[in-house]
Amino acid sequence: MRAWTVDADDIRVAEDFDESLLHRTPEIDSFLTPDRDDKFIVIATKGFGKTLLLKAKRILYQRESRPGCLPSGTLLDKPIGDKIFGREAIAFFAASPLPWSKLWLTAIAVAALKHVGAVDGLKVSPRLAGLIEDDRLHSVIDHFVRLLDFTPSELQRSATDTDGHLVPRLRAIKAPLAIFIDGVDEYFNKHVEVLNVSPSVTGELSPNVWYFAQLGLVEVAYQLRRINHHLKVFAAVRKEAYARLPQRTAMSQQYRGSAVDIVYSPESLREIFTNNIRLLKADRMVRPERLRTDPLQAFLGRAHVTHTYTREDEEIFDYVCRHTLLRPRDLMTIGERLAALRPEERLNEYRLKEEVNLAATEIAYEYLAEIAPHLGHLELERFLQRLPGHILTRDEVEMLFAEHNAGAGGADPKHVFCALYRVGLLGYVHHDRVRGESVQRFLRPGEATLEPDGVLPRATHYLVHPVLSDVIGRANPAYLQRIDRVNIVGYGRPWRETGTVDHAVRVDLLCVLKADVYGFGTLMRSGADAPVRRALEDAVKKWGQGAMITETRGGDALVIAHDDPLALAQMARQIMDEVYQAPGQPRLRMALHHGEVQTRQRAEDPAAVIAGGDAILCTARVEPHVEPGQIWATEEFRQQLSKKPSLWRTTPVPGPAGDRFNVKKEGGTEPDLWVRLYRLEL
């Protein structure tokens, strides 16, 4: 087995396998232990080595001289090509995992009974009998592929025959038989890759086929353990499909206990990379004398590289690792490129960095193609080209999100930043309580389901993954020009504030006023908006004295934060009355709330600005519900106001659900936001 093996399909026979390249985490070790068969489903996203691990299990089985393995003559049973369905079949197979469970059970039962010579005298339907009698079909996949050509009625009849005739014979098998199945996801990739292609070209397609074909196999593999403990099915399943099990069965916890989830720590990835270096000949080393004691230095000729802009010395493997998605396959891609350099080239820091960045770009393009079937409707490529830099503030994220959705022209919001976050291409800055400092956090591929839920972690800054640098830079050269000279973006790296970026966010409990001019769009179209803009700005300057923060936005909206609820209520009344004196008698809608407000300060401007917070979000959601010319307050603000003597009255506003309003944004996926509202009157 050669170093930097990217594709486990290169391992065709047991002699091709080098166990030294297999990194054993505790979970992987329990899976490979010969006398333990309680784990039999291997789950991971692409690039984590599902096929390699499954082949290792098969090879170790054979080395233990265990009889009875399927398929014969090859390590894993794997379908080839793509499956095209007709309209009737797609309606049948896309409905639920149940038809797939029945189909897998039939295919496994026929192959197993053929293998042990227990098919004589079976009284089954003619179509199923034809499969059983065909001596050209041996493996599970041989029968599985042929069963896919059955009509739904023939499959239902075969399922009945399987339950009544094949399963009883399965129970009677006395000799151990292990079946190894891989590549089911690839056989049905078309169903998630080319949905926009005409059915006349591809056949009928449904993403559910991709998911249910794998879920059905998981269910049958588990059920067969109950039927006969001599019969074992080991299978590889994509993590994206496995994540749907809780939605489909109450047995998801039991199934999870039977699965090995491939996850590698940075230390494990370092060992995987180092083990591949050890397979190289000494003449491929920059410093061959260090090969035994320090393989990384022997191969790369250095322990550190210097970051071009921060001038920080970065440990060499940390540099390599942050240009990957923390998948073993990515390390193999980088290692293979570096190994292709002559040792004297590899010693040159510029050439080394150049090859690492080229490999990172290759990794990024492959990963974007991999996730495109699941997120293609978000138009990620078009969006990436518009990013101004690799470090984004919260305000920039909100602006880009709004612009992207406006350009898409659709009614449903496209949660593109959420999607990038969930697939591990967008990180954020958060405070690590254990380390006691701000650090960078990226999800790993497979750590979250691919479907964006509209929830993005709230943070001061968001970080674009380094693998995307050249992908974006090729279409948008300005992206590469916006450089942070203090922070290196990468997994778990510390975050340092600078004078050119926002300082740490401060959180306070404050009263917040959010207001806008009702019907301002009509005023703009008629050209009558200028006097209203001036009236609003003048009123805020006049009556907003003493507030902690006053912001006017877009000429028709304002936000005021104050620590005194009575003072804020009086400001609201005075500003509303003054703006009403402008031409056209414009009316304001005003919402008041009390809660957390996030503020920040820039080095060049000591005045605080609003960075976010629950109180800002709540007032923004309440304000569109307010009647023009009125001031509405939440229960939280009313409680603060009641603590001070005043002539203000609070009258409950009846809502659609009794005394409450659900003010969440319409058309989005954000959670419900129920509030009680009161009209403020003197």
N, C-alpha and C positions, 0 to 999 in steps of 0.2 A: 504494500500500500504506500503510495507516494505521499510526500508532504503536500500540504495545502489542497487536499482533496475537497473540492467544492460540492460535488454531486455524489451522494452515496450509491447511485446506480453504477458507479465505476467498480463497486465491490460486487462481483458476480458469483464468486465461489468462496468457500471458507478460507482458502489459502490467501485470498486478497486482503483479508482483514487483519489489521494490526491493533491488538487490544491496548497498546500503549497510548494510542490516540484517543481512546474513549475516556473522557473525564467522568469519574463516578461521584456524583453528588449522593447524599444519603438516600434520596428517593430513587435515583437511578440504580444505586447499588441494590436496593431491596427488589427492584424489578428484575435485575439480572441474576439474583441469587438462585441457584438451580432448584433448591427445594421449596421455593416460594412462588406460588402461582396466583396469589390473591390480587395482583396488579396485572392487567392484561390489555388495557387500552392506553396507547401513547398519544398524548395531546400536546400540540404546540402550533404556533404559527409557522409560516415558511421560513426556512433558514436556521432552524434550531436543531435539526438532526433527527427528526422522527424516523426516517427510513434507516439511518445508521443504527439507531438504538434497536429498532425491530430486527434488523439483520444480525446485530450482536446477540440478541436473545436466541434467534434461530441457530446461530453458529455454536453458542454455548450449549444449547440443547443437544446438538449433534455430538459435541465433544464429550458430553456426559454419557454418550452411547445410549441415548433414549430412543427407542424405536417409534416409528409412526409420526412422520411430519408431512404436511401438505403445504405447498405443492412439491412434487417430486422433480428433481433435475434443476431447480432454481430455488433461491433462498426465500423469495416472497411472491405471493400471488397478486398480480397487478394487472388491471385492465389496460388496454392499449387503444388509443384513438379517442373518438367522441361518440356520444350517443344522440341520435336524432329521433325525436318522438313525433307522433301524429297528434292531432287535436284531442282525440278520445283518450289516448294514453296520458297526455299531459294533464288532463282534467282529473284522471285517476291518481296519478303519482304526486301531483302538487297539492293534494288535499290535506294529507297528514303523513306522519312517519309510519302509520300502521301498515299500508300496503308494502312498504319497504321491509318492515320486520318480517312479514309473511314471505316475501320474496327471498330475503337472505336466509331465512330458516330452511326454505325448500332447497336452495342452492347448496347450503352447507350439509344438509341431511343427505342429499343425493350423492355429493362428492365423498362424504365420510362413509356411507354405506357401500359405495362402489369400492372404496379403498380397502375395506375389510371383507369384501365379498359377501355382503348380506342383502343383495337386491333380488334374489330369486323368488319368484312366486308373488311379487307385489301386484295387487289389483288396483290400478290407478287409471286416471283418464288417459285417452290415447296420446294427447300432446305430452303429458308428463312421462308416459311410458316410452315415448320416442326419445326423450332426453336420457332416460335411464339405460336404454338399449344401445345408444350411440357410444361405441367404445373409443371414439376419438376424443371424447370429453372426459377429463380426469379431475381437474382442479375445481375449486369453488367458483372462481371467476369464469371458467369455461361454461359452467351451467348458469351462472348469474347473467352473463351477457345474452345467452339464448333465451332465458326466461323473460328478459326485457322485451322480446319480440312477441310474447303472448298477448292476446287481447285481455282486457280487464276481466271478462267472464271466465276465460281460461285460467287466469291467475287465481281467481277466487276458487275455482274448482281444484286447482293444484294445491292451494292453501288448505282446503278441506282434506284432500288426500294426504297431505303432509301431516296434519294433526292426527288423522285416523290411522295411517299406515306406516309413515316413515318415522315419526317420533317414537312410537313403541319400539321399533327396532334400534333406534339410537340409544334408548335406555338400556338395551341389552348388550351394547358394545363393552367388552371387558378389557381390551388392550388400550393403552394410552395412545391418544392421537392429538397432535398439536397442529393447528392451522394458522398460517401467517398471511395477513391480508394488508395491502398497502395501495395507495394511489387512487382511492375511490374519489377523492376531491378533484383530482386532475381529470378523471374520466368525464366529470360533469361540469368542468370549468366553463364550458360554453354557455351554460345557463346563467352565469353571473358576469360573463365578459362581453357578450355581443347581443344584449337585449334590444338594441336599436336597429338590428339588421332584420331585413324582411324574412318572414317565416318561409317564403318560397326558396330562400337560400339556405337557411339554417335548420328548418323544422321549427316546431313550436317550442318555446322556451319559457322557463319559470325559475326564478332564484330558489324557490322552495325545493326544487328537485335536488339542488346542490346540498342544501341543509338536511333534508329528510333522508336522502340516501345514506348519509353518514350516521345520523341519529338512529336509524333503523338497525344499522350494523351494531352500534353500541348496545342497544336493547337486547338483541339476539345473543350477542357474546355473553352478556350477563345471564340471560335466561338459560343458556345451555349449561352453565355451571350447576344449575338446579336439576336439569334433566339427567346429566351423567357427568360425574366428576372426572372421568377419564378423558372427556372431550373438552379441549381447550382451544379458544379462538383468541389470537393476539392480533390486534389491528391498530393502525395509525389513523388518527382523525384530526382534522384542523380544529384549532382552538375556537375559531370564530363560529363553527358549527356546534361544537360541544357546549358553548355558552348558552345556546338556546334550550338545553335540556330542562332547566327549571320551569320554562314556560310550557313544556309539553308533557311532563310526567311528575307525579308525586314521588317517584323513586330516584330523583336526581342526587340526593345525598348518598344513597347506596351506590349509584353508578360512579359518583365522584371518588368513593373509597376504592374503586377498582381501577382507577386511572393514575398514570404517572404524568405529571405536568412538568415539562422540561423548562427549567429556569436556571440560569447561570449567574452567579455573583461576579463582580469584576475580578475577584481573585481566581475564580474558576476559569474565566476567559483568559486571564494571563497564563494560567497553566496550560490551557489548550494551545495557545499561541506558541508557548515555549516548547511543548512536546513536538510540534511540527518542525520547529527549528532543529531539534535533535535528530530528525530524520535526514537532514541535509548533510552532504559531505563536507569535510573540513576545508576543502579548497574553495567552498562557496562562502566562507566566513570572512569578515573584515578583520577580526582578531581571533584566529582559531585557537590560540592558547587559552582563551577564556571560555571555550565551549562547555567544559565540564562544570565550571563554577558559576558562570553567568552567561547563559545562552543568549539573552537579549543583547548584551554588550558585544558578544562574539559576532552576532549576526548583523547588528546595526552599527557597531563601532563606537557607540556613545551611550551615555546614561540619560542625557537630557538634550532637549532642543530649546532654542530661544524663540519666544513668541515675537513676531515681527513688530507688533505695535505696542504691546505692553512691556516688552523687553524682559518678561518674566521667564525664568528657567522652568521648563515643564518636563516632568519625568517622561521618558520616551514611550513607555507603554500607555500612559495616560493620554499622551498625544495621539497615538494610534487609535486608542479605544474611543475617544470622543468623536472620531470621524467614522464611527460605525453606529449601528442601531442596537449594539450589545447582543448581536447574534453571532454564533460561531461561523456561519457562512460568510459574514462580512469580514471577519478576521482572515478567513481563507482567501478572500478576494484581494485584500491588502497584502497579505503575506506572499501570494503568488506574484504580484506585481513587483514587490521589493526583491524577491528571490531572482527575478529575471534581470535585475541590474548586476553589472559586474561589481565585485566588492569595492573597488576604488570609487565607483559611481555612488554606491550606497553610503560611503563614508562622507560624501559631499552633502551637507545639510540641506542645501537648496534642492538637489535632485531627490533626496529622500522625501522632503515635504511635497514636492511636485507629484511624485508617484502616489503618495498617500491621498492627496486631494483629488487626483484623477480617479483613484479607486472609490473614494467617497462619492464622487459624482455618479459613477457607475452604480453604486449601491442605491443612491437616491432615485435614479431613473427606474431601476428595477422595482423598488418598493412602491413608487408612485403608480407604476403599471399594475402592481399586485393589488393595491387598495382601490384603484380606479373603479372596478366593477361595483364596489360597495358604496363609493362616495362620488361617482361620476357626475351625478346631478348637481353637485356643488360647484362644478367648474373650477377645480383646484388650480389647474395650470394657469388659467386666465387670472386667477386671484393672486397667485404667487408673484406674477410679474409686476404687480402693483405695490408690493411691499417696499417701503422706503429704506429699510435697514434691518439688521439682524437683532436689534434690541428696540422694542416698541413700548411706549407708555400706554397706560390705560386709555387715555383720551384718544391716542392714535388708533388703538384697537377698535374703539367704539365708532370712530369716524370711518375707518376702512370697512367695518362691518356694514354700516349704513350705506356707504357708497356702492359696495358690492351688490347689495340687495336692490338698490335703486337701479343699477345697471342691468341686473338680471331681468327686471320687468315682471317678476312673478309676485303673486299675492303672499305666498308662504315664505317666511324668512329663511335664508340659507345660512345655517349655523356653521360657517366655514372655519372660524377660529376654534370653535368647539371640536370640529372634526379633526383639525390639525393637532389639537391637544390630545385627543383620544387615541390617535394613531402614533403618538410619540414624536411628532415633528415640531411641536410648539411647547416650550417649557415656560415656567414662571418663577418669580422670586418669592420665596416664603421664609418665614422665620423658623429655624430648626431649634426646638426647645431643648433637645439633648445637647446639641453642639453650642447653643447659645449664640447663634449668629445667623445672618441671612444667607441662604444657599439657593442654588438653582435646582429646580425639580422638573424632570421629564418622565412621562410614562414610557414604559417599554412596549414594543409591539406585542399585542395580545393581552396586555394588562387590563385593558378596557374593551368593551364591545365596540364594534366599528360604527354603529349607528349613533350619530351625534344627538345629544339630548338637550342642547341649548344651554347647558350649564358650563360656564368657564370659571375656574378658580379666580377669586378676586385677588388682584395683586397690583403693585405699582408698576411693574415691568413684566413684559413677556419676551421670550427668547426664541428665535428661529434656530432650528437644529443646524449644526455646522455642515451636515451632508448636503444641505440645500444651497450652500453658498454659490457654487458655480452654476447650478441649475438655474437659480434666479439671476445671477450676475450676467449670464450669457444673453438673456433677454432684456435685462434692466441693469446696465453698467453702473448706474448711480447707486444701486444697492451696495456694491462693493466699496464705494467711496465713503459711506457713512460708518466711520470706525470709532469703536470705543477703545480708548487707550489705557483703560484701567482693568476692565473685566474680560476674561477669557470665557466664552460660552461653552458649557459642557456639563455632563451628568454630575450632580453633587458638588460642583465647584462653588467656592465661596463667592458672595456678591459684595462688591465694594461700591459704596456711593461716591460720586464725584461732584465737582463743582459745576459740571456741564449737564448733569442729569438731576432729576428730582431727589430731594432728601427723603428720609424715612417718613412714612405716613404716621400722622398722629390721629388718635381716635378720641372723640369727646361726645358726651351726651348733650345735645343741643336741641333747641326749637328751630324748625325749618319752615320757611314760607316758599312755596313754588307757585308762580302765577304766569298766565299768558293773556294776550289780547284776543278776545273772541272775534272770529271773522277777519283776522288780519290778512289772510290770503286775498279776500275780496278787496280790501283796501289797497293792497299792492297792485292788483290787476287794474284798479281804477286810477292808480297814481296818487292816491291820497294817504299814503303810509308815512311820509316824511314827518308831518306834524305830530303824528302819534308816537313815532320813535323818539322825537325830541321831548315830548311830554313825559314819556315813561322814564327816560334818562334823567330829566330834571327832577321828577318826583322822587326817584330813588336817591339822588344826591341830596335832596332837601330833607327827606324824612328818614333816610337810612342811617343817619348819624348815630353812632354808638353800637351799631351791629358789628359782630365779629367778622362777617363776610357779606359782601353784597356783590352780586354778579348779574349783569344784563346779558342776555344771549339772543342773537339773531334779530335784535331790534324790537321783539314782541314778547320776550319772556324775561323773567327775573327769578333769582334765587337769593334768599337772605337767611343767614344763620345767626341766631341770637341766644344768649343764655337766659333771657327774661321773657317768659311767655306773654306777659301783659304788654311789655314794650313792643313785642313783635305784632301782637294783635292791633295795637294802635297804629303801627306803621302800615299794616295792611289796609286799614280803613282810610288813612290819610292818602296813601298812594292811589287807591281805587278812586277816591273822590276827585283827586287832582287830574288824573288821566281822563276822567269822564268829561272834564271841561274842554278837552281838545276837540277840533272839528270832527263832526260825525258822532260825537258822544260815545267813544269806544268803551266797551265794558270788559273788565278783567274777570277771569276765573281764578280764585285763590284757594290753595290747599295748605293746611297747617298740620304739622306732626312733630312729635318729640321722639328722638332716638339717637342712634349712633351716627356721627358724621365724621368722615375721614378727611383730613386736611393735610396739606403739605406746603413746604416753603422752598422756593428756588434761591440759590445762592445770590443771584443778582437782584432779587426782589424780596425784601423781608415780609411783605404782605402774604398772608395765608390764602391759599386757593383750595377749592373743593376738589377732593380726589375720589369721593364716592361715599358709600355708607348706606345702611338700611333706611335711614330717615330720608335721604335724597331719593332713593328708589321709591319709597312709599308715597312721598308727595308727588313724584312724577306720575305714579299710577293713579292717584286719587284725582289730581287736577282735571283730567278730561271729563270726569263725571260731574264736576261742579256746575251748577247753573250759572250762566253769565250774570255778572253783577253781584255775586254772592261770595261769602267766605265760609268754607267748610273746614272742620277740624276733626281729627281722629280722636278716639277715646283717650289715647296716650297724651295728646296735647290738652284735651279737656281736663284731665286729672292735674296736669301741671298748672293750668290756669286757675283751677279751683283752690289752689293753695294760697292765692293772692286775693286780697279784697278788691273787687271791681264791680262795675255796673254791667259787664258783659253777660248776656244770656246765651245758653247753649241749648238749642232745640234739636231733638233727634230727627234725622232724615230717614224716612222709611225707605228700605231697600228692597230689591227683588226677592231676597230670602229673609223676609221678616225685617229684622233690625240690622241686617248686615249686607255689605256689598262685597262681591268678589272682583277686585280691581286689577287682577292680573292682565297682562297685555293680551289682547285678542289675537288669535291666529298663531301664537307661539307655543312653545313646549314648557314654558316656565311654570313652576308650581302655583297652586291657588294662593291668593293673598286676600283673606277675608278681613274686613275692617268694619267697625261701627263709626258712623259719621254724624256730625252735629253741625247745624248752621249757627254761625256766630252773629249775634245781633246786639245792639245797644238799646 
